[in-house]
């Protein structure tokens, strides 16, 4: 069962190899033992990662891409905005403590990775957390959150749930412009009662609830108190579990941004047709329909 969990969300499609190069470079700088070794789209993973053949590694990323490290202690998963109603692409990283590092050292590396990915990948939201069975499981209400359901450990945050609210505060959090606006502006984030508040760029912040990720497991009282204090400061109605109307950013869907076109023969619902028509009027280029091969002009 993975013990450390990180997930990064961005409005970028992530199909650009330069985004992939930035991600892998930063993994190498902060948590080199978690670099890809085997990758692919089947189990077992059959392809061997070669940094000299990076295009081959990244070019097959049409919907998702999986990898694991050489030690078999960590996995990576990339999901792109290919569905018409998708609002965010994501990168999920999870794994066990590196034998060469204490857990606190691994967490510090991953926290640095989240912070340094903030600007290059234009992060909208990111989390870093440690599994604990007492955490909240929210189902489809705000996405999954690092918990236990019917005796089964759960680690995860779902893009679909974020359309309603955030699941909860993790130990480490990146909030991009949509969330900074939702919380009331940069001043609100700067004044958050977290152990660490780092401004990553215009309207983008990293908030870390306590000084040590092991507090999630070993000092639940301190961690819970820090989480409740920061959540109340930012707005409890932005998080799952709030008894009342919830708030979340209204992010544009892939169809609205010209990132999706219907497959040949697909019956497009009226609301999606309106989005596609508006995207064309706004001058946003739609990709060719699935199954259609573009030919070079003669």
N, C-alpha and C positions, 0 to 999 in steps of 0.2 A: 504494500500500500504506500503510494507516494506520501511523504511527510511534508515537503515544502512545495508550495504552489504559487505560481505567478501567472498572471494573464494580462496582456496588453491589448487595448482596443484602439482602433484608428479608423477614420473615415476613408483612408486611402484603400484602393483595391488590393494593394500589396503584390500585384502581379509584375511590377517593375523590378527587374533584377537589382537595380541600385538600392531599392528599399531592402532587398534581401541581403545585399553586401553589407549595408550599414548594420543590420541586425546581427549577422554572423560575426562581423568585426567586433561589435560591442560585447557579444557573448565571450569571444576570445579574450577580450581585455579584462572582463570582470569575473567570469566563471569558466575558464578554459577547459576544465574537465567536463563541462556540459556541451561542448561542441559536437556537431553531428559526426557520426561514424557510419552508421547504416541509415538508409532512407528509402522511401518509396510510398506506395499506396496499397500495399498488400501485407499480409502477415504470413510468414516472417518477412521483415524488410530485407530486400535482396540487393539493393544497390549500395556500393561503397562510396562514401563522400570523398571527393577529391577537390580541394580548393582551387587547383589549376583548371578544373572543368566546372566552374561554378554555374555557368549558363545551363549546363545539362542538369544540374541539381535543381535549379529554380524554374526552368522554363516549363516544366510539366505542371506547374501550380495553376490549375484552372479552377478547382474548388478547394482542395485541401492537400496538405503535404505533411507526412509524419517522418520523424527521425528519432534515433536513440544515440546515446554516447557510447564510447568504446568500452567503458566499464559496466555498461548495462544498468546504470543507476539513475538515469534521467531520460526523459522523453521530451520531444518538441512537437507541436502541432500548429499548423497555420491554416486558417479558414478565411477565404476571400468573400467579398461582397458580390456574389454571383446571382443571388435571388432578387427578384424585383422589389421586394419589401425589406431587404437587408439594409440596415443603417450603418453597421460597423464590421470591419474585418478584425481578426484577432490572431494573436500569437499566444499559445499556452505552453508553459514550461513547468514541469513538475519532476520531482525526484527525491532521492534519499540523500542523507548527509554524505558528503565526500569523505572517504577514509582519511585523506590527507588534511582535512579541515575540520575544526569544530563547527557545530551548527551555527554559532554566532558568526563565524567567519564566512560561511557559505551565504548566510542571510545578508551580511554586509555587501558581499559581491553582487548578489541579486538586487539589493536596494540600489546600488550604484548603476546597475544595468537599467533598471526602471528609470532612474533620473536621467541618465545619458541618452535614453531612447526618446525622451519627451519631445525634444525639438526635431531631430532627424526623421522620426516616424510620425510626427504630428499627433501625438497621443491625445485621445479624448478622455481616456480613463484607463487606469491600470491598478492591479492589486498584487500584493505579496503577503502570503499568510502561511501559517503552520497548522497542520491538521490537529484538531482537538474534538473529541466526541461530544462535548457539550455545546458545540456551536449551533447556530440556527440553521435549520433546513427550511427553505421557503418555497420549495416546489416551483411552480410557474409564477409565483408572486415575487417579482423582483429577481428571479434567477436563483440558482442553487448557491448555497453559502457554506462550504467547509464543514459540513456536519454529519449527522448520523441519522439514517432513516431505516426503521425496522431492523436495526442491527447491522446495516450495511454502511460502511464509511463512505462519505460523499465529499468530493472536492470539486468545486466548479462555480463559475459565474456565467450565466447564459445571456447572449445578446438579446434574445427575445424578451427576457424579463426586464432588461434595462429600459425598455420602452415605457415601463410602468413606474419603476423606481429603482434605486440602488438596493442590493441585498442587505448590506451592512457595511460598516467600516472594517477594513482589514488592518493588519499590523502596519503595512506600508501601502500608501495610496497615491496615485497620480491623478490630478483633476485638471483637465484641459479647459479651454474657453467655454464650451457649453455648460460645464458644471460650475465654473467660477461665476458665470452669469446667474445660474440657477441659485447659488448660495448667497448672492447679493453683492458680488464684486470682489476684486483683489484684496481690498482692505479687510473683508471678512475672513479670507483665508490667512492673511498675514497675522491676524489676531487669534487664530485658532489655538486652544490650550493643548497642543500636542508636544511631545518631547522634541520633535524636529519638524520645522517648517522651512522648506527650501523653495525659493522662487526659481523656476527652471527657464522662464522666459515670459513674454507678454501673456498674462492671464493663463499661466500654467504652473502648478504647484505640486510639490511632493510633501505629504504629511505622514509622519511616522508616529504612532501612538505612544510607544515606550522606547527605551534605549536598547532593549534586547528582545529578539524575537522569541526567546524561550519563555518570556513572561506569559505568552499565550498559553503555554502548557504548565509552567511551574509557579506562576503568580497570578492566578485567575482574578483575584480580587483587584489587584492593581491594574491589570489589563482591562477588565470590565469597567472600572471606574474611569479610566482614561478614554475608553471608547464612548461611554455614555456622555462624558463631558464634551468631547469634540462633536459628537452627533447632535447634541442639543444646541451647540454653538452654530453649526452649519444649517440646521433645520431638520428636526426629527421626521418631518413629513416627507422627506426625500428618501426615506429608508423603509424597507419592508418591516412589518410589525407595528407600524404606526396605526393607531385606531382613528381613522378619519381619511379625508381625501389625500391622495399622494401626489407628489410633484416629480416631474422628470423633464429633461430637455426634449424638445420636439426636433429630432434630427431628420434630415431629408433621406428618403429612401433611394436605393440604387436607380430605380426607374425615373425618379425625379431629376437625377443628376446625369442622365444619359449614359449610365454604366451598364444598362441591361436592354436587350431587345428580345422580343418573343421568338421562340423556336418556330420553325416552319410548321404550319398547321395548328399552332396553339391558339385557342380561343381566348382572346384577351378580355378580362373583365372591364367594365366601364370605367372604374376608378383608375385602373392601370393605363387604360387608353388615354384618359385625360392627362395623366402624368407624362406619358410619352409625347403627346402632342405639345404639352407645355415645354418639355425639354427641347423639342425642335424649335419652338418659337423663341426660346431663350438662347438659341445658337449652340446648344450642347450636342455634340456628335454622338449618335448611338452606334454601338458595335453592330456588325452584321448579324443577322439571325443565325441561331445555332444551326450547324449543318451546311451553311452557305460559305463557300470559299471565295474570297476576294481575289480578283485577277488584276495583274498589273496592267495599267493602260498601255496600249500599243502606240 
